[in-house]
């Protein structure tokens, strides 16, 4: 039995034989592992399930259900590796798009981990890329500086330091104690960034020197090169200079750097039963990826593309609610409303005997609620709305290893009316990834992803007319 269990997000595993996990289930029927046990690279603050473990039919058999996270962590003496069901190439593309980089800039190969499994590489690979991209974007601002007091005695600079002058320079001996306030790099921030960048460089050396060469040299020059512990990391993350709007985005970069340091040196969260992991919210990544695609393709046509447009309903009542539709497009008095869902869409129909099919009931009513809200607003005309998914033709059957192939017709998922209103369209669409199989080479996958993006934008532009 392998030490690590290999999984993918949003999936149900075939029965896995694992006596350690089965013993944990003896007195209960279900174990839920959630994000409270891991560092989570996500803006979501609520505790959400990473996976659930159920008993199988046979002795020592367990069945694992995963949700919208990819990453690696340990619990109960077992390693869990959750990979992305559409592969690293699409992950690279989404990270690149969200960070405003071209796909070619992410053709990186990990040296330190190239002999390990794909899922084992995934966490640090994603973390390293995210760190490099963020650091390069912010390096144009220069590293954060804060004002520090500098004392002078050999020569006068700034203003007289009265206390030191009385103690040292009376009677006068030709020297005057003075002080000045000068900008200097924040040592804790420099040390945290240097340590993280040094670890990244071991795996992505050529890319690091090309991307952040000037910043790298600056960090090397000013770093103390001492072991960065939790105290230094905390000081860096909470330094007052980050309250300056000019440097506020550095906090995200420092948080990523802290993840790299934590999981490289294991400096916290260790005990006999649990070793913290690191997981990424792929649902949030998918949502931001689609937002960026629509924003760059529609804003030149006069559309205002909004991510999570805040809607406050029933403000003065105890049942007041705050709704956040994922993507809202506005132009004049016209509105298009989308909710992004990262679960795979294969256009499978429900069987009418309790089987729901691919489209979740809650997702369906949620986006229709958003559309209804905008439709009732004065001078706002909802011309389209719907759900956006990664579209896949092949999917794993529940509890077995067979691959079920379902044919679908995308255009049957475009309705020419919304609850009978022919002025509004309702759609289920997204990025077609049905070609994403292990047999395709990486270059073909990249080209096909770009083609699918263009086809998606064309379909949405037809709606926008």
Number of C-alpha atoms within 10 A of each C-alpha: 8 8 10 15 16 17 23 22 25 20 20 21 21 18 19 18 16 18 14 12 21 21 13 15 17 10 8 10 11 16 15 14 16 14 20 14 18 20 16 18 19 14 8 10 9 8 10 15 16 24 23 16 21 19 23 17 10 10 12 17 17 22 20 22 19 21 22 23 27 27 29 26 21 18 16 12 14 18 18 21 25 29 22 21 19 19 17 18 18 18 18 22 21 23 22 20 19 18 16 12 15 12 17 11 14 16 9 15 13 18 12 14 15 12 10 10 11 18 22 21 20 24 23 21 22 16 19 24 21 19 23 22 21 17 23 16 14 16 17 11 11 12 19 20 16 16 13 13 11 13 18 18 17 11 10 15 16 13 14 17 16 13 11 16 17 13 10 14 16 11 9 10 8 8 15 23 22 21 19 16 14 12 12 13 17 20 18 20 26 22 23 29 28 25 22 23 26 17 17 24 19 13 20 21 17 11 19 22 14 10 17 20 14 14 22 20 12 15 24 17 12 14 19 15 14 8 11 20 15 14 9 15 22 15 15 24 20 12 15 11 18 18 12 11 9 11 16 14 14 22 17 15 19 22 19 21 27 23 21 25 22 22 16 12 11 13 12 12 12 10 8 8 10 16 19 21 23 23 24 22 19 23 19 19 18 22 22 22 20 23 23 20 17 23 18 11 15 17 14 9 10 11 20 17 22 18 19 17 15 12 13 11 13 10 10 7 8 7 8 11 12 10 15 15 20 23 24 23 25 18 16 11 11 17 22 25 24 27 23 25 20 20 23 22 25 24 21 14 11 12 9 8 6 7 9 13 15 14 18 11 10 9 15 14 11 17 21 20 14 21 26 12 14 18 17 11 10 8 11 16 20 24 23 24 25 25 21 23 22 19 21 21 19 19 17 15 15 12 13 11 11 10 11 10 13 12 10 13 9 15 11 11 14 16 17 17 15 19 11 10 11 12 12 20 20 26 22 22 23 25 21 22 22 17 18 23 13 10 8 11 10 13 10 11 20 18 10 17 20 14 13 17 17 14 15 17 17 13 14 17 14 8 18 16 6
